[in-house]
Amino acid sequence: MENSEAEIAKLLGELGLLSRDSKMAVENRINELNMRQLDRLKLMLERTDKRKDLFSERTRIGIRGNELGSFAEAVLALKSLLK
């Protein structure tokens, strides 16, 4: 596992997202995050996408607009890479 993948897994674990398997469960957990945690997640998603070009344009726009569904889609995509 690359260092960046280890950092991703660590942050997802800290935020309680690593153990969530469904989009609804991830979205519900994201809804519970405070603003600081959401900002950390957003920065990590944007950094990871710049390095690996993982997300669709729709998901990118949703992340920039703080749409929970887009965050959930991105988290699930990252989790699939970590497996």
C-alpha positions, 0 to 999 in steps of 0.5 A: 500500500502506498503512503498516500493510500495509508493516509487515506485509510487512516483518515477514513478510519478516523472519520468512521467511514472505513467500516461503512459499506453502503452509500446511505451509511456513508452519507449518514456518517458524513452528515454527522461530521463537523465542519472541520472533519468535513473540510479534512475529508474534502481536501483529501478527496480533492488531492487524491482525485488530482493525483489519480483522476478517480471521480466523474466531473459530476462528483467533483462538482458535487464535492466542491458544492458540499453535496453529501451524495457526491462525498459518499460516492467518492468515499466508496470509490476510494474504499474500493481502491484500498481493497 
